[in-house]
Amino acid sequence: MEKKPLHIINGDSLAESVAELDLPGQQIVWREMLCEGPAVQEVGSAEFIKIRKKFLQNFYGISAEDYQHEFVSELKKLKKIEDYDHIILWFEFDLFCHINVLATISYLTEHKKEVPFYLVCSKKLKGDEKLTPLSQLSGKQLLNHYNNKILLVENDLEVANLMWELYCSNNPILLKRQIKTNTNFEYLSSCIRAHIERFPNSITGINSLERNILRLIRERNINNYTQLMGYALEYQGYYGYSDVQMRRILEKLSIFYAAEGQKVKLTEKGHLVLDGKKNFYRELKNDDVFGGAKMYDFLYDPEVHQLLKL
């Protein structure tokens, strides 16, 4: 039988763009958001599926049936790839995608898929001030990225497996120590750094992304919630959050801003936290989890760029 590549693609939007390239091989769509909520190291295990279903149902209204159809059924296809002689991973530059690709590699290597792995990831195009997501590229640009795909060597796969293991542990301090590890994942260090800064600031109790949203409210002329959502998504940096994820964050931050007439403005609490004059850790504390670590079990010290365990 003729061997072909297996394309593992993060999300339906990108999968549609890749399908239009008419490349040889089969597509499998990765539909998860493992950058949020609890996760265990053994991807696809009964425990993994149970805790992910519970989290996605409770926080995003995704039913167990939908999760089974959208994710688990695709995952099962990965066990039947003996007819494919190499794997192409299509994942973006952001934290959302990088946590997913770590999990993907962990799953594949655990199931002894000893075939070459290639990565197609975003690159800054000539003349661009910022990175353009793969799903927003023209067919010609996307094909160029494919033709320049990156071969992941053994060290890359070992680092990916280690980082996934550490992400699923209850000690992100160990993960932070891997930030400077050299790999062929061009943006992995930036994504892990962004992840570490998701833990609450030791001075204010808000994290880096939350602070950035409040800073946008102070500095921009934002007229309504819809516009605020747009700015929050546009200027989120390496997080790659979707609108449903960002909506959760904006709801959490609602004590810090309010609509006044035709403008969204910071409340008194918003000014206090943004100026570093009051710590809102206790007021904001919840049970959010990143992989294996509870968000409010750690503090991020911005002066020395270290995580502190409470």
C-alpha positions in Angstrom: 0.0 0.0 0.0 1.3 3.5 -0.9 2.3 5.4 2.2 0.9 8.9 2.8 1.2 11.6 5.4 -1.2 12.1 8.2 -2.1 15.7 8.9 -3.1 16.5 12.4 -4.7 20.0 12.4 -5.6 22.2 15.3 -9.2 23.4 14.8 -11.8 23.3 12.0 -11.0 26.7 10.5 -7.4 25.7 9.7 -8.6 22.3 8.6 -10.8 23.9 6.0 -7.9 25.9 4.7 -5.6 22.9 4.5 -8.2 20.8 2.7 -8.3 23.4 0.0 -4.6 22.8 -0.7 -5.5 19.2 -1.8 -2.5 17.6 -0.2 -2.0 13.9 -0.2 -2.9 12.0 3.0 -5.6 12.0 5.7 -6.7 14.8 8.0 -7.5 14.5 11.6 -8.8 17.6 13.4 -7.7 18.2 17.0 -10.6 19.9 18.8 -9.5 20.5 22.4 -8.4 23.5 24.5 -6.0 22.0 27.0 -4.5 25.3 27.9 -7.5 25.6 30.3 -8.9 23.3 32.9 -7.5 20.1 34.4 -5.6 17.5 32.5 -3.7 14.3 33.2 -0.6 13.1 31.4 -2.2 10.0 29.7 -4.1 11.7 26.9 -7.2 9.8 25.9 -7.3 7.7 29.1 -10.6 7.2 30.9 -9.5 9.6 33.6 -8.4 12.2 31.0 -11.7 12.0 29.2 -13.7 12.1 32.4 -12.1 15.3 33.8 -12.1 17.1 30.4 -15.8 16.3 29.9 -16.7 17.6 33.3 -14.7 20.8 32.9 -16.0 21.6 29.4 -19.6 20.9 30.4 -19.4 23.1 33.6 -17.6 26.0 32.1 -18.5 26.0 28.4 -21.7 24.0 28.1 -20.1 21.4 25.9 -22.0 18.2 26.3 -20.4 14.8 26.9 -21.9 13.6 23.6 -20.4 16.5 21.7 -17.0 16.0 23.3 -17.1 12.3 22.4 -18.0 13.1 18.8 -15.7 16.1 18.3 -12.6 15.0 20.1 -12.6 11.4 21.3 -13.7 10.0 18.0 -10.9 11.9 16.2 -8.4 10.7 18.8 -9.3 7.1 18.2 -8.4 7.5 14.6 -4.8 8.1 15.6 -4.5 4.5 16.7 -5.0 3.4 13.1 -2.2 5.2 11.3 0.0 2.3 10.4 -0.5 3.1 6.7 1.1 6.6 7.1 4.8 7.0 7.0 5.1 10.6 8.4 3.0 12.9 10.5 2.5 16.6 9.9 1.4 18.8 12.8 -0.4 22.0 11.9 -0.4 24.2 15.0 -0.3 27.9 15.5 2.4 30.0 17.4 0.3 30.6 20.5 -0.1 29.0 23.9 -3.5 27.5 23.0 -2.0 25.5 20.2 1.3 24.7 21.8 -0.3 23.0 24.8 -2.4 21.0 22.3 0.6 20.0 20.3 2.5 18.9 23.4 -0.5 16.6 24.2 -0.6 15.4 20.6 3.0 14.4 20.6 2.7 12.7 24.0 -0.2 10.7 22.8 1.5 9.6 19.5 4.8 8.7 21.1 3.1 6.8 23.9 1.5 4.7 21.3 4.8 3.9 19.7 4.4 5.8 16.5 8.0 5.9 15.5 7.7 7.9 12.3 9.1 11.3 11.3 7.2 14.3 12.7 7.0 17.6 10.9 5.6 20.9 12.2 3.9 23.6 10.2 3.7 26.7 12.3 3.2 30.4 11.8 6.0 32.6 10.7 6.3 36.3 10.4 5.8 37.1 6.8 7.9 39.8 5.0 6.5 43.3 5.8 4.3 42.1 8.6 4.5 43.7 12.0 3.0 40.7 13.8 2.5 37.0 13.3 -0.4 36.0 11.1 -2.4 32.8 12.1 -2.2 30.0 9.6 -6.0 30.1 9.2 -5.7 33.7 7.9 -3.1 33.0 5.2 -3.8 32.8 1.5 -3.6 29.4 -0.1 -0.2 30.3 -1.6 1.2 31.5 1.7 -0.1 28.4 3.5 1.4 26.1 0.9 4.7 27.9 1.3 4.6 27.2 5.0 3.9 23.6 4.2 6.8 23.3 1.8 9.1 24.8 4.5 7.8 22.5 7.3 10.2 21.8 10.2 11.5 18.3 10.9 11.2 17.6 14.6 14.2 15.6 15.8 14.4 13.2 18.8 15.3 15.9 21.2 12.3 18.0 20.2 10.0 15.1 20.9 11.7 14.4 24.2 11.3 18.0 25.3 7.7 18.0 24.2 6.9 14.9 26.3 8.7 16.4 29.3 6.9 19.7 29.0 3.5 18.0 28.7 4.4 15.9 31.8 5.3 19.0 33.8 2.2 20.9 32.6 0.1 18.1 34.0 2.0 18.1 37.3 1.1 20.3 40.3 4.4 22.2 40.2 4.6 24.7 37.3 7.9 25.9 38.9 9.6 22.9 37.3 8.0 23.8 33.9 9.4 27.4 34.2 12.9 26.0 34.4 12.5 24.6 30.9 11.8 28.0 29.2 15.3 28.4 27.8 15.5 24.8 26.5 16.5 24.9 22.8 14.2 23.1 20.4 12.9 23.4 16.8 9.6 24.8 18.3 10.4 28.4 17.6 7.7 29.8 19.9 7.6 27.2 22.7 9.7 29.3 25.1 7.5 32.4 24.6 4.4 30.2 25.1 5.7 28.7 28.4 6.6 32.2 29.6 3.1 33.4 28.8 1.7 30.4 30.7 3.8 31.2 33.8 2.5 34.7 33.7 -1.1 33.4 33.9 -0.6 32.9 37.6 -1.7 35.8 39.8 0.8 38.7 40.2 2.1 38.7 43.8 1.5 42.5 44.1 -1.9 42.9 42.5 -3.6 39.4 42.4 -4.3 39.7 38.6 -2.2 38.0 36.0 -0.4 39.4 33.0 -3.3 38.9 30.5 -5.9 40.4 32.9 -3.6 43.4 33.5 -3.3 43.9 29.8 -7.1 44.0 29.3 -7.5 46.6 32.0 -4.7 48.7 30.5 -6.5 48.6 27.2 -9.6 50.0 28.9 -7.6 52.8 30.4 -5.6 53.7 27.3 -8.1 53.1 24.5 -11.4 54.7 23.6 -13.6 51.7 24.0 -17.3 52.4 23.5 -19.0 49.1 24.5 -18.5 45.4 25.5 -18.3 44.2 21.9 -15.4 46.6 21.2 -13.7 45.6 24.4 -13.9 41.9 23.4 -12.4 42.9 20.0 -9.5 44.7 21.6 -8.9 41.9 24.2 -8.7 39.3 21.4 -6.5 41.4 19.1 -4.0 42.4 21.7 -3.7 39.2 23.8 -0.2 38.3 22.6 0.9 34.6 22.7 -2.3 33.3 24.4 -4.5 32.5 21.4 -7.7 32.5 23.4 -11.0 32.2 21.6 -13.9 34.5 22.2 -15.6 32.1 24.5 -12.5 31.9 26.7 -12.0 35.6 26.6 -15.6 36.1 27.7 -14.9 34.2 30.9 -12.0 36.5 31.6 -14.0 39.6 31.0 -16.7 38.4 33.3 -14.1 37.7 36.0 -12.7 41.2 35.6 -16.1 42.9 35.7 -15.5 44.4 39.1 -12.8 46.5 37.5 -14.7 48.2 34.7 -18.1 49.5 33.9 -20.0 51.2 31.0 -20.5 54.9 31.6 -22.5 56.5 28.8 -20.8 55.6 25.5 -17.6 54.5 27.1 -16.2 51.6 29.0 -14.1 52.9 32.0 -12.2 51.5 34.9 -13.9 51.5 38.3 -12.1 52.7 41.4 -11.0 49.1 41.9 -9.7 49.0 38.4 -7.5 52.0 38.9 -6.3 50.6 42.3 -5.3 47.2 40.8 -3.7 48.6 37.7 -1.7 51.1 39.7 -0.5 48.3 42.0 -2.1 50.0 45.1 -4.2 47.1 46.2 -4.0 43.3 46.0 -7.3 41.6 44.9 -6.0 38.0 45.2 -8.7 37.1 47.8 -11.5 38.7 45.9 -10.6 37.0 42.6 -9.5 33.6 43.9 -11.3 30.6 42.4 -10.7 27.0 41.5 -9.3 27.5 38.0 -6.7 24.9 37.0 -4.0 24.9 34.3 -3.2 21.2 33.6 -2.3 19.9 37.0 -1.8 23.2 38.9 -4.4 25.3 40.6 -4.1 28.9 39.4 -4.3 30.4 42.9 -1.8 28.0 44.5 1.0 30.0 43.0 2.0 33.7 42.7 4.1 35.2 40.0 6.8 37.7 41.1 7.3 40.1 38.3 10.5 41.6 39.7 12.5 38.4 39.6 10.2 36.5 37.1 9.7 33.6 39.5 6.8 31.5 40.6 6.1 31.3 44.4 4.1 28.4 45.9 1.6 29.4 48.5 
